[in-house]
Amino acid sequence: MDAVRAVGLASIVVQNREPLSADLDGGVLLMSAEQGRFFGLDAVGGEVWRRLEAPALVSDLCAGLAADYDGPPDAITQDVLDLLGRMAERGLIEIVA
């Protein structure tokens, strides 16, 4: 099963501690020494990253972001699932349950 499908609303996810991170103008720059790659997150992606410092249930993460940002909750949920899937594929987050 690929990582995009592995992340669902019932998943618990957390930051992978390997990438180094730095806040940049509201966003976050991640550097993976293992992969020799940089990853940039915009302000909302950076907020998702910060909220994953401790393990989080994806449904709770989506609900919290929907409460803090304007937008249709279904669209926010889908955007978060897409982002988390890409982050999991790149080894930036871990799916712990």
N, CA, C and O atoms as CSV, one atom per row, in Angstrom:
chain,resi,resn,atom,element,x,y,z
A,1,MET,N,N,0.855,-1.185,0.000
A,1,MET,CA,C,0.000,0.000,0.000
A,1,MET,C,C,0.891,1.236,0.000
A,1,MET,O,O,1.852,1.317,0.765
A,2,ASP,N,N,0.567,2.196,-0.862
A,2,ASP,CA,C,1.423,3.379,-0.896
A,2,ASP,C,C,1.069,4.318,0.251
A,2,ASP,O,O,0.011,4.193,0.867
A,3,ALA,N,N,1.961,5.251,0.527
A,3,ALA,CA,C,1.820,6.122,1.688
A,3,ALA,C,C,0.602,7.018,1.601
A,3,ALA,O,O,0.010,7.352,2.628
A,4,VAL,N,N,0.205,7.425,0.370
A,4,VAL,CA,C,-0.954,8.304,0.234
A,4,VAL,C,C,-2.186,7.598,0.769
A,4,VAL,O,O,-2.988,8.208,1.476
A,5,ARG,N,N,-2.350,6.334,0.447
A,5,ARG,CA,C,-3.512,5.586,0.918
A,5,ARG,C,C,-3.373,5.206,2.384
A,5,ARG,O,O,-4.376,4.962,3.055
A,6,ALA,N,N,-2.171,5.152,2.883
A,6,ALA,CA,C,-1.946,4.735,4.263
A,6,ALA,C,C,-2.379,5.804,5.259
A,6,ALA,O,O,-2.692,5.474,6.403
A,7,VAL,N,N,-2.407,7.063,4.865
A,7,VAL,CA,C,-2.800,8.132,5.775
A,7,VAL,C,C,-4.297,8.354,5.634
A,7,VAL,O,O,-4.789,8.707,4.562
A,8,GLY,N,N,-5.008,8.144,6.726
A,8,GLY,CA,C,-6.454,8.348,6.737
A,8,GLY,C,C,-6.855,9.112,7.983
A,8,GLY,O,O,-6.015,9.448,8.817
A,9,LEU,N,N,-8.128,9.380,8.101
A,9,LEU,CA,C,-8.616,10.155,9.236
A,9,LEU,C,C,-8.374,9.457,10.568
A,9,LEU,O,O,-8.258,10.120,11.599
A,10,ALA,N,N,-8.296,8.131,10.563
A,10,ALA,CA,C,-8.067,7.377,11.800
A,10,ALA,C,C,-6.578,7.159,12.088
A,10,ALA,O,O,-6.226,6.543,13.094
A,11,SER,N,N,-5.701,7.665,11.204
A,11,SER,CA,C,-4.258,7.511,11.403
A,11,SER,C,C,-3.762,8.457,12.491
A,11,SER,O,O,-4.312,9.539,12.695
A,12,ILE,N,N,-2.731,8.034,13.172
A,12,ILE,CA,C,-2.007,8.903,14.100
A,12,ILE,C,C,-0.641,9.137,13.475
A,12,ILE,O,O,0.084,8.192,13.167
A,13,VAL,N,N,-0.300,10.403,13.292
A,13,VAL,CA,C,0.940,10.756,12.622
A,13,VAL,C,C,1.753,11.703,13.490
A,13,VAL,O,O,1.223,12.393,14.361
A,14,VAL,N,N,3.061,11.717,13.225
A,14,VAL,CA,C,3.979,12.569,13.978
A,14,VAL,C,C,5.142,12.930,13.060
A,14,VAL,O,O,5.426,12.214,12.099
A,15,GLN,N,N,5.814,14.040,13.357
A,15,GLN,CA,C,7.003,14.419,12.601
A,15,GLN,C,C,8.045,13.316,12.686
A,15,GLN,O,O,8.231,12.706,13.739
A,16,ASN,N,N,8.722,13.065,11.574
A,16,ASN,CA,C,9.927,12.261,11.607
A,16,ASN,C,C,11.007,13.187,12.153
A,16,ASN,O,O,11.135,14.316,11.681
A,17,ARG,N,N,11.773,12.747,13.116
A,17,ARG,CA,C,12.765,13.620,13.759
A,17,ARG,C,C,14.014,13.835,12.914
A,17,ARG,O,O,14.854,14.661,13.272
A,18,GLU,N,N,14.159,13.122,11.808
A,18,GLU,CA,C,15.368,13.234,10.990
A,18,GLU,C,C,15.498,14.573,10.281
A,18,GLU,O,O,16.571,15.175,10.338
A,19,PRO,N,N,14.460,15.070,9.615
A,19,PRO,CA,C,14.709,16.320,8.902
A,19,PRO,C,C,14.916,17.492,9.860
A,19,PRO,O,O,14.231,17.615,10.875
A,20,LEU,N,N,15.865,18.337,9.515
A,20,LEU,CA,C,16.062,19.585,10.238
A,20,LEU,C,C,15.018,20.562,9.732
A,20,LEU,O,O,14.673,20.532,8.551
A,21,SER,N,N,14.509,21.422,10.592
A,21,SER,CA,C,13.495,22.378,10.157
A,21,SER,C,C,13.857,23.781,10.604
A,21,SER,O,O,14.508,23.988,11.628
A,22,ALA,N,N,13.412,24.737,9.801
A,22,ALA,CA,C,13.609,26.154,10.122
A,22,ALA,C,C,12.382,26.925,9.661
A,22,ALA,O,O,11.887,26.717,8.553
A,23,ASP,N,N,11.894,27.817,10.518
A,23,ASP,CA,C,10.772,28.673,10.150
A,23,ASP,C,C,11.259,29.757,9.205
A,23,ASP,O,O,12.292,30.384,9.441
A,24,LEU,N,N,10.508,29.974,8.135
A,24,LEU,CA,C,10.836,31.008,7.153
A,24,LEU,C,C,9.574,31.744,6.742
A,24,LEU,O,O,8.737,31.185,6.033
A,25,ASP,N,N,9.424,32.987,7.174
A,25,ASP,CA,C,8.296,33.823,6.777
A,25,ASP,C,C,6.959,33.102,6.926
A,25,ASP,O,O,6.122,33.169,6.026
A,26,GLY,N,N,6.749,32.421,8.036
A,26,GLY,CA,C,5.495,31.729,8.289
A,26,GLY,C,C,5.490,30.296,7.802
A,26,GLY,O,O,4.759,29.464,8.339
A,27,GLY,N,N,6.285,29.997,6.807
A,27,GLY,CA,C,6.399,28.632,6.308
A,27,GLY,C,C,7.525,27.915,7.009
A,27,GLY,O,O,8.103,28.424,7.969
A,28,VAL,N,N,7.832,26.738,6.526
A,28,VAL,CA,C,8.890,25.928,7.121
A,28,VAL,C,C,9.743,25.337,6.002
A,28,VAL,O,O,9.222,24.875,4.987
A,29,LEU,N,N,11.052,25.357,6.202
A,29,LEU,CA,C,11.987,24.691,5.307
A,29,LEU,C,C,12.513,23.463,6.034
A,29,LEU,O,O,13.011,23.560,7.155
A,30,LEU,N,N,12.397,22.301,5.385
A,30,LEU,CA,C,12.880,21.042,5.953
A,30,LEU,C,C,14.056,20.565,5.127
A,30,LEU,O,O,14.046,20.676,3.901
A,31,MET,N,N,15.073,20.033,5.797
A,31,MET,CA,C,16.218,19.489,5.102
A,31,MET,C,C,16.452,18.077,5.597
A,31,MET,O,O,16.666,17.850,6.788
A,32,SER,N,N,16.411,17.129,4.670
A,32,SER,CA,C,16.661,15.743,4.994
A,32,SER,C,C,18.089,15.388,4.608
A,32,SER,O,O,18.419,15.316,3.424
A,33,ALA,N,N,18.935,15.166,5.609
A,33,ALA,CA,C,20.318,14.772,5.330
A,33,ALA,C,C,20.354,13.380,4.708
A,33,ALA,O,O,21.183,13.105,3.840
A,34,GLU,N,N,19.446,12.494,5.157
A,34,GLU,CA,C,19.395,11.139,4.611
A,34,GLU,C,C,19.123,11.148,3.112
A,34,GLU,O,O,19.721,10.382,2.357
A,35,GLN,N,N,18.209,12.027,2.690
A,35,GLN,CA,C,17.836,12.091,1.281
A,35,GLN,C,C,18.626,13.131,0.504
A,35,GLN,O,O,18.622,13.123,-0.727
A,36,GLY,N,N,19.308,14.029,1.218
A,36,GLY,CA,C,20.027,15.103,0.549
A,36,GLY,C,C,19.084,16.044,-0.185
A,36,GLY,O,O,19.406,16.537,-1.266
A,37,ARG,N,N,17.906,16.295,0.411
A,37,ARG,CA,C,16.890,17.119,-0.239
A,37,ARG,C,C,16.314,18.133,0.734
A,37,ARG,O,O,16.317,17.938,1.950
A,38,PHE,N,N,15.815,19.229,0.155
A,38,PHE,CA,C,15.100,20.251,0.898
A,38,PHE,C,C,13.626,20.160,0.536
A,38,PHE,O,O,13.265,19.782,-0.578
A,39,PHE,N,N,12.780,20.515,1.501
A,39,PHE,CA,C,11.343,20.541,1.279
A,39,PHE,C,C,10.810,21.841,1.863
A,39,PHE,O,O,11.114,22.179,3.007
A,40,GLY,N,N,10.022,22.564,1.091
A,40,GLY,CA,C,9.446,23.812,1.563
A,40,GLY,C,C,7.965,23.666,1.818
A,40,GLY,O,O,7.244,23.071,1.018
A,41,LEU,N,N,7.512,24.207,2.932
A,41,LEU,CA,C,6.098,24.209,3.269
A,41,LEU,C,C,5.625,25.655,3.384
A,41,LEU,O,O,6.307,26.488,3.980
A,42,ASP,N,N,4.466,25.949,2.817
A,42,ASP,CA,C,3.910,27.294,2.950
A,42,ASP,C,C,3.399,27.484,4.381
A,42,ASP,O,O,3.622,26.629,5.238
A,43,ALA,N,N,2.719,28.594,4.637
A,43,ALA,CA,C,2.280,28.913,5.992
A,43,ALA,C,C,1.353,27.839,6.562
A,43,ALA,O,O,1.503,27.448,7.720
A,44,VAL,N,N,0.413,27.366,5.777
A,44,VAL,CA,C,-0.519,26.347,6.274
A,44,VAL,C,C,0.204,25.014,6.446
A,44,VAL,O,O,-0.004,24.323,7.443
A,45,GLY,N,N,1.045,24.647,5.491
A,45,GLY,CA,C,1.835,23.429,5.627
A,45,GLY,C,C,2.750,23.499,6.840
A,45,GLY,O,O,2.952,22.506,7.538
A,46,GLY,N,N,3.302,24.685,7.082
A,46,GLY,CA,C,4.141,24.883,8.259
A,46,GLY,C,C,3.347,24.712,9.546
A,46,GLY,O,O,3.851,24.168,10.528
A,47,GLU,N,N,2.119,25.175,9.534
A,47,GLU,CA,C,1.261,25.003,10.709
A,47,GLU,C,C,0.954,23.521,10.940
A,47,GLU,O,O,0.947,23.061,12.082
A,48,VAL,N,N,0.702,22.781,9.868
A,48,VAL,CA,C,0.496,21.332,9.988
A,48,VAL,C,C,1.755,20.703,10.595
A,48,VAL,O,O,1.661,19.894,11.519
A,49,TRP,N,N,2.922,21.070,10.080
A,49,TRP,CA,C,4.189,20.524,10.585
A,49,TRP,C,C,4.334,20.781,12.085
A,49,TRP,O,O,4.676,19.875,12.846
A,50,ARG,N,N,4.074,22.012,12.502
A,50,ARG,CA,C,4.217,22.357,13.916
A,50,ARG,C,C,3.243,21.556,14.787
A,50,ARG,O,O,3.589,21.151,15.897
A,51,ARG,N,N,2.038,21.332,14.286
A,51,ARG,CA,C,1.044,20.572,15.058
A,51,ARG,C,C,1.400,19.089,15.163
A,51,ARG,O,O,0.811,18.359,15.959
A,52,LEU,N,N,2.357,18.653,14.363
A,52,LEU,CA,C,2.755,17.244,14.405
A,52,LEU,C,C,4.008,17.021,15.251
A,52,LEU,O,O,4.635,15.967,15.147
A,53,GLU,N,N,4.383,17.986,16.081
A,53,GLU,CA,C,5.512,17.789,16.993
A,53,GLU,C,C,5.216,16.635,17.944
A,53,GLU,O,O,6.119,15.893,18.331
A,54,ALA,N,N,3.961,16.490,18.313
A,54,ALA,CA,C,3.503,15.359,19.121
A,54,ALA,C,C,2.547,14.551,18.242
A,54,ALA,O,O,1.917,15.108,17.343
A,55,PRO,N,N,2.434,13.252,18.489
A,55,PRO,CA,C,1.511,12.447,17.680
A,55,PRO,C,C,0.100,13.031,17.690
A,55,PRO,O,O,-0.404,13.459,18.728
A,56,ALA,N,N,-0.523,13.040,16.514
A,56,ALA,CA,C,-1.858,13.613,16.378
A,56,ALA,C,C,-2.742,12.689,15.556
A,56,ALA,O,O,-2.303,12.104,14.566
A,57,LEU,N,N,-3.992,12.569,15.980
A,57,LEU,CA,C,-5.004,11.867,15.208
A,57,LEU,C,C,-5.383,12.764,14.033
A,57,LEU,O,O,-5.716,13.933,14.228
A,58,VAL,N,N,-5.336,12.236,12.838
A,58,VAL,CA,C,-5.549,13.054,11.641
A,58,VAL,C,C,-6.914,13.731,11.676
A,58,VAL,O,O,-7.020,14.895,11.288
A,59,SER,N,N,-7.958,13.046,12.124
A,59,SER,CA,C,-9.288,13.677,12.178
A,59,SER,C,C,-9.280,14.879,13.125
A,59,SER,O,O,-9.923,15.889,12.837
A,60,ASP,N,N,-8.561,14.789,14.253
A,60,ASP,CA,C,-8.460,15.921,15.175
A,60,ASP,C,C,-7.645,17.059,14.558
A,60,ASP,O,O,-7.979,18.231,14.732
A,61,LEU,N,N,-6.584,16.715,13.845
A,61,LEU,CA,C,-5.768,17.714,13.153
A,61,LEU,C,C,-6.626,18.488,12.151
A,61,LEU,O,O,-6.579,19.717,12.105
A,62,CYS,N,N,-7.402,17.767,11.358
A,62,CYS,CA,C,-8.265,18.407,10.356
A,62,CYS,C,C,-9.317,19.290,11.019
A,62,CYS,O,O,-9.576,20.400,10.554
A,63,ALA,N,N,-9.923,18.809,12.099
A,63,ALA,CA,C,-10.935,19.597,12.806
A,63,ALA,C,C,-10.329,20.870,13.380
A,63,ALA,O,O,-10.947,21.933,13.317
A,64,GLY,N,N,-9.134,20.774,13.934
A,64,GLY,CA,C,-8.467,21.953,14.478
A,64,GLY,C,C,-8.132,22.978,13.411
A,64,GLY,O,O,-8.298,24.180,13.620
A,65,LEU,N,N,-7.661,22.503,12.269
A,65,LEU,CA,C,-7.343,23.419,11.170
A,65,LEU,C,C,-8.619,24.048,10.603
A,65,LEU,O,O,-8.620,25.231,10.262
A,66,ALA,N,N,-9.704,23.276,10.497
A,66,ALA,CA,C,-10.972,23.815,9.997
A,66,ALA,C,C,-11.515,24.891,10.928
A,66,ALA,O,O,-12.146,25.846,10.475
A,67,ALA,N,N,-11.270,24.738,12.235
A,67,ALA,CA,C,-11.720,25.744,13.197
A,67,ALA,C,C,-10.885,27.018,13.111
A,67,ALA,O,O,-11.379,28.106,13.407
A,68,ASP,N,N,-9.626,26.889,12.709
A,68,ASP,CA,C,-8.719,28.032,12.682
A,68,ASP,C,C,-8.656,28.754,11.336
A,68,ASP,O,O,-8.237,29.910,11.275
A,69,TYR,N,N,-9.069,28.082,10.256
A,69,TYR,CA,C,-8.966,28.654,8.915
A,69,TYR,C,C,-10.328,28.683,8.245
A,69,TYR,O,O,-11.152,27.789,8.437
A,70,ASP,N,N,-10.550,29.733,7.452
A,70,ASP,CA,C,-11.778,29.811,6.668
A,70,ASP,C,C,-11.681,28.841,5.510
A,70,ASP,O,O,-10.629,28.699,4.887
A,71,GLY,N,N,-12.767,28.189,5.232
A,71,GLY,CA,C,-12.818,27.262,4.114
A,71,GLY,C,C,-13.752,26.123,4.441
A,71,GLY,O,O,-14.030,25.843,5.608
A,72,PRO,N,N,-14.233,25.469,3.405
A,72,PRO,CA,C,-15.120,24.325,3.623
A,72,PRO,C,C,-14.362,23.204,4.338
A,72,PRO,O,O,-13.287,22.806,3.890
A,73,PRO,N,N,-14.909,22.691,5.442
A,73,PRO,CA,C,-14.218,21.627,6.184
A,73,PRO,C,C,-13.837,20.426,5.317
A,73,PRO,O,O,-12.771,19.843,5.512
A,74,ASP,N,N,-14.688,20.049,4.369
A,74,ASP,CA,C,-14.364,18.908,3.501
A,74,ASP,C,C,-13.131,19.199,2.644
A,74,ASP,O,O,-12.296,18.320,2.435
A,75,ALA,N,N,-13.021,20.428,2.153
A,75,ALA,CA,C,-11.861,20.802,1.337
A,75,ALA,C,C,-10.593,20.841,2.193
A,75,ALA,O,O,-9.530,20.403,1.755
A,76,ILE,N,N,-10.711,21.363,3.404
A,76,ILE,CA,C,-9.557,21.401,4.304
A,76,ILE,C,C,-9.106,19.978,4.613
A,76,ILE,O,O,-7.912,19.681,4.587
A,77,THR,N,N,-10.059,19.103,4.905
A,77,THR,CA,C,-9.722,17.706,5.199
A,77,THR,C,C,-9.006,17.059,4.026
A,77,THR,O,O,-7.992,16.386,4.212
A,78,GLN,N,N,-9.521,17.256,2.821
A,78,GLN,CA,C,-8.886,16.647,1.648
A,78,GLN,C,C,-7.487,17.213,1.418
A,78,GLN,O,O,-6.560,16.469,1.100
A,79,ASP,N,N,-7.335,18.525,1.578
A,79,ASP,CA,C,-6.011,19.145,1.413
A,79,ASP,C,C,-5.017,18.606,2.442
A,79,ASP,O,O,-3.862,18.337,2.110
A,80,VAL,N,N,-5.465,18.449,3.692
A,80,VAL,CA,C,-4.587,17.931,4.742
A,80,VAL,C,C,-4.203,16.484,4.446
A,80,VAL,O,O,-3.040,16.111,4.595
A,81,LEU,N,N,-5.171,15.667,4.027
A,81,LEU,CA,C,-4.865,14.271,3.689
A,81,LEU,C,C,-3.867,14.200,2.539
A,81,LEU,O,O,-2.953,13.375,2.561
A,82,ASP,N,N,-4.034,15.055,1.538
A,82,ASP,CA,C,-3.101,15.083,0.409
A,82,ASP,C,C,-1.694,15.474,0.883
A,82,ASP,O,O,-0.708,14.835,0.518
A,83,LEU,N,N,-1.618,16.521,1.693
A,83,LEU,CA,C,-0.323,16.971,2.216
A,83,LEU,C,C,0.331,15.880,3.055
A,83,LEU,O,O,1.517,15.594,2.883
A,84,LEU,N,N,-0.424,15.273,3.952
A,84,LEU,CA,C,0.139,14.229,4.810
A,84,LEU,C,C,0.598,13.033,3.984
A,84,LEU,O,O,1.613,12.413,4.301
A,85,GLY,N,N,-0.139,12.707,2.930
A,85,GLY,CA,C,0.278,11.615,2.056
A,85,GLY,C,C,1.609,11.911,1.391
A,85,GLY,O,O,2.478,11.041,1.322
A,86,ARG,N,N,1.779,13.147,0.894
A,86,ARG,CA,C,3.051,13.526,0.271
A,86,ARG,C,C,4.179,13.542,1.301
A,86,ARG,O,O,5.302,13.131,1.011
A,87,MET,N,N,3.871,14.017,2.494
A,87,MET,CA,C,4.892,14.049,3.549
A,87,MET,C,C,5.302,12.629,3.943
A,87,MET,O,O,6.482,12.371,4.181
A,88,ALA,N,N,4.351,11.721,4.012
A,88,ALA,CA,C,4.658,10.331,4.353
A,88,ALA,C,C,5.498,9.682,3.254
A,88,ALA,O,O,6.446,8.954,3.545
A,89,GLU,N,N,5.152,9.944,2.000
A,89,GLU,CA,C,5.933,9.397,0.879
A,89,GLU,C,C,7.392,9.828,0.937
A,89,GLU,O,O,8.287,9.069,0.566
A,90,ARG,N,N,7.625,11.044,1.403
A,90,ARG,CA,C,8.975,11.599,1.455
A,90,ARG,C,C,9.678,11.319,2.781
A,90,ARG,O,O,10.812,11.750,2.991
A,91,GLY,N,N,9.003,10.596,3.672
A,91,GLY,CA,C,9.617,10.232,4.940
A,91,GLY,C,C,9.692,11.370,5.935
A,91,GLY,O,O,10.490,11.315,6.872
A,92,LEU,N,N,8.878,12.404,5.755
A,92,LEU,CA,C,8.909,13.550,6.658
A,92,LEU,C,C,8.066,13.327,7.905
A,92,LEU,O,O,8.323,13.917,8.954
A,93,ILE,N,N,7.058,12.470,7.781
A,93,ILE,CA,C,6.240,12.112,8.934
A,93,ILE,C,C,6.201,10.596,9.064
A,93,ILE,O,O,6.501,9.863,8.121
A,94,GLU,N,N,5.828,10.153,10.237
A,94,GLU,CA,C,5.663,8.724,10.496
A,94,GLU,C,C,4.204,8.465,10.838
A,94,GLU,O,O,3.567,9.255,11.534
A,95,ILE,N,N,3.689,7.363,10.347
A,95,ILE,CA,C,2.351,6.912,10.710
A,95,ILE,C,C,2.555,5.924,11.859
A,95,ILE,O,O,3.114,4.843,11.674
A,96,VAL,N,N,2.091,6.316,13.048
A,96,VAL,CA,C,2.350,5.488,14.226
A,96,VAL,C,C,1.194,4.554,14.548
A,96,VAL,O,O,1.379,3.582,15.281
A,97,ALA,N,N,0.022,4.821,14.024
A,97,ALA,CA,C,-1.130,3.922,14.219
A,97,ALA,C,C,-2.205,4.258,13.202
A,97,ALA,O,O,-3.260,3.624,13.188
